[in-house]
Amino acid sequence: MAEKASSKEPSRAEEIGLHNLKPKPGSKKARKRIGRGEGSGLGKTSGRGHKGAGARAGSKRKAGYEGGQNPIHMRMRKLRGPHMKKSMPFENFRTKTQPINLSDLEERFDAGAEVNLASLKEKGLAKRSDPVKILARGEISKKLEVHAHAFSAAAREKIEAASGSCHTLER
């Protein structure tokens, strides 16, 4: 019952070298040979079916091609609006205002200052000729006299709580 000495030494057949390197079993697959007779399973029409666009030479499917069915991009709703140059004029009801927050007024104006369109433009807050609306983001601790086209309810409350005043301008 003595063990063999060959288990410790590699035999000549197990030795790995360039002469016996092979790809891993199952990693290489022969290409599908089509049109080689009915017995091959891919004869006659060569897996292309009968007639039609797919059977012709040079046929490729477009991305999202759905045969005779109405494609998904045509089933989705249509985008309407001014940017689509369709029949619906959306711009007629849209209000264009320049929003200005209370935090901007707090950092740019001194206590007791009068905030009007000219002073807002001077400080770089109102850049366009559109109406100005004061919004409530931020806190205000200074007494300001604010003249604007519109105020949010919370902004008006905060300005008046800081003993300031709100004056609504005509458009």
Backbone torsions as a table, in degrees:
resi	resn	phi	psi	omega
1	MET	NA	37.9	178.1
2	ALA	-82.1	140.1	-179.4
3	GLU	-78.9	152.7	-179.3
4	LYS	-76.6	144.6	178.3
5	ALA	-78.2	-16.6	-176.0
6	SER	-70.2	-20.2	-179.3
7	SER	-67.8	-25.9	179.0
8	LYS	-82.4	-34.7	179.7
9	GLU	-95.3	134.0	176.1
10	PRO	-70.8	137.7	178.7
11	SER	-77.0	167.9	-177.3
12	ARG	-63.5	-34.7	-178.1
13	ALA	-71.5	-31.1	-178.1
14	GLU	-83.0	-12.3	-177.1
15	GLU	-64.1	133.4	-177.4
16	ILE	-98.7	135.8	178.5
17	GLY	-161.5	178.2	-179.6
18	LEU	-61.7	-23.4	-177.5
19	HIS	-75.5	-18.8	-178.5
20	ASN	-128.9	23.2	175.8
21	LEU	-77.2	133.8	179.0
22	LYS	-138.9	153.7	174.0
23	PRO	-66.6	157.7	-179.0
24	LYS	-60.8	140.0	-179.4
25	PRO	-59.4	130.3	179.7
26	GLY	90.6	-8.4	-178.2
27	SER	-82.3	-24.5	179.2
28	LYS	-105.1	135.4	-177.9
29	LYS	-133.1	135.0	179.8
30	ALA	-68.9	144.0	-179.4
31	ARG	-68.4	155.2	-178.6
32	LYS	-73.9	119.1	-180.0
33	ARG	-96.2	107.8	-176.2
34	ILE	-100.7	158.7	178.2
35	GLY	70.5	36.4	-179.3
36	ARG	-118.6	42.3	175.4
37	GLY	97.9	155.8	-177.0
38	GLU	-62.2	-33.9	-176.8
39	GLY	-65.3	-21.4	-178.5
40	SER	-75.2	-17.9	-176.3
41	GLY	90.1	-12.0	177.9
42	LEU	-130.2	45.1	177.3
43	GLY	-97.9	-165.6	178.2
44	LYS	51.2	-93.3	-176.1
45	THR	-89.4	-0.5	175.5
46	SER	57.1	38.8	176.0
47	GLY	76.9	11.8	-178.4
48	ARG	-99.3	-2.3	-178.2
49	GLY	77.8	-171.3	-178.1
50	HIS	-100.1	125.2	172.9
51	LYS	49.5	-171.2	178.2
52	GLY	83.9	175.1	-174.3
53	ALA	-61.6	-35.8	-177.5
54	GLY	-71.1	-19.0	-178.8
55	ALA	-87.6	-13.9	-175.1
56	ARG	-82.2	161.7	178.5
57	ALA	-68.0	145.0	176.7
58	GLY	74.2	16.3	-176.6
59	SER	-79.4	133.7	174.0
60	LYS	-137.6	145.3	177.3
61	ARG	-84.9	133.5	173.2
62	LYS	-73.1	153.1	176.6
63	ALA	-63.4	128.8	179.0
64	GLY	81.4	12.3	179.2
65	TYR	-71.1	132.6	-174.5
66	GLU	-125.1	26.0	178.0
67	GLY	68.0	-136.1	-179.0
68	GLY	-79.9	-11.8	-178.5
69	GLN	-71.3	148.8	177.6
70	ASN	-66.7	121.3	-174.4
71	PRO	-62.8	157.2	-174.2
72	ILE	-63.1	-34.5	-178.9
73	HIS	-69.3	-19.8	176.4
74	MET	-91.2	-19.0	178.1
75	ARG	-82.9	-22.0	-178.3
76	MET	-71.0	160.0	-179.3
77	ARG	-68.0	153.0	-178.7
78	LYS	-83.5	141.5	176.0
79	LEU	-82.3	127.6	179.4
80	ARG	-114.3	155.0	175.1
81	GLY	140.2	177.8	-172.8
82	PRO	-66.2	-33.9	-178.6
83	HIS	-73.5	-15.8	180.0
84	MET	-93.9	-4.7	179.7
85	LYS	55.5	41.9	178.5
86	LYS	-97.5	-162.1	-172.9
87	SER	-87.5	-3.4	-174.7
88	MET	-102.9	110.7	-178.9
89	PRO	-80.3	94.0	-175.4
90	PHE	-75.6	-24.7	-172.2
91	GLU	-68.8	-15.6	-174.4
92	ASN	-67.4	-30.7	-176.9
93	PHE	-102.9	-8.3	-176.2
94	ARG	-77.3	129.4	179.0
95	THR	-91.1	137.1	178.8
96	LYS	-110.0	108.9	176.7
97	THR	-126.7	156.4	176.3
98	GLN	-100.4	112.6	-179.7
99	PRO	-80.0	136.5	176.6
100	ILE	-131.8	126.9	-177.0
101	ASN	-89.8	157.5	178.9
102	LEU	-62.8	-32.6	179.4
103	SER	-62.9	-33.1	176.7
104	ASP	-67.2	-40.9	179.5
105	LEU	-66.5	-39.6	-178.8
106	GLU	-60.6	-42.8	-175.2
107	GLU	-84.5	-19.7	-175.1
108	ARG	-104.4	-16.6	-177.0
109	PHE	-118.4	146.7	177.8
110	ASP	-84.8	163.6	178.8
111	ALA	-62.6	138.7	178.9
112	GLY	80.9	3.3	-178.4
113	ALA	-76.0	155.2	175.2
114	GLU	-99.9	122.8	-178.3
115	VAL	-102.0	109.5	176.7
116	ASN	-129.6	-177.6	-176.0
117	LEU	-60.6	-40.3	-179.0
118	ALA	-64.7	-44.6	-179.3
119	SER	-69.7	-32.4	176.6
120	LEU	-65.6	-41.2	178.1
121	LYS	-66.7	-38.4	180.0
122	GLU	-63.3	-37.1	179.7
123	LYS	-85.3	-2.2	176.9
124	GLY	82.7	20.2	180.0
125	LEU	-92.5	-43.9	179.1
126	ALA	-101.5	103.7	-174.5
127	LYS	-95.3	-30.1	-176.7
128	ARG	-104.6	179.4	179.1
129	SER	-92.6	7.9	179.5
130	ASP	-72.2	159.9	178.9
131	PRO	-61.5	151.9	-177.1
132	VAL	-105.8	132.8	175.5
133	LYS	-122.3	132.2	179.4
134	ILE	-92.9	125.5	-179.2
135	LEU	-111.4	162.0	-167.5
136	ALA	-91.7	10.8	-179.3
137	ARG	-69.2	127.8	-178.9
138	GLY	97.3	177.6	-179.5
139	GLU	-116.3	155.8	176.5
140	ILE	-132.8	132.5	-178.6
141	SER	-119.6	-7.6	-177.1
142	LYS	-95.7	151.4	175.9
143	LYS	-83.0	114.0	-179.4
144	LEU	-126.7	146.1	173.8
145	GLU	-103.9	105.0	-170.6
146	VAL	-104.0	126.5	175.4
147	HIS	-113.1	117.7	180.0
148	ALA	-149.9	167.8	-179.6
149	HIS	-74.8	-30.2	-179.8
150	ALA	-154.4	155.9	177.7
151	PHE	-134.2	142.0	170.2
152	SER	-76.9	155.5	-176.4
153	ALA	-60.1	-41.5	-179.3
154	ALA	-67.7	-35.4	179.5
155	ALA	-67.4	-44.0	178.9
156	ARG	-59.9	-43.2	179.1
157	GLU	-59.9	-47.1	-177.7
158	LYS	-66.4	-39.4	179.6
159	ILE	-65.4	-44.5	-179.2
160	GLU	-70.4	-30.0	176.9
161	ALA	-68.0	-28.6	177.0
162	ALA	-88.1	19.4	-179.3
163	SER	59.0	29.7	174.7
164	GLY	-95.7	-176.3	179.5
165	SER	-135.8	150.4	-179.4
166	CYS	-117.4	129.3	178.1
167	HIS	-124.3	122.4	-178.2
168	THR	-87.7	129.5	179.0
169	LEU	-92.3	154.6	173.7
170	GLU	-81.2	147.1	-179.6
171	ARG	-79.5	NA	NA
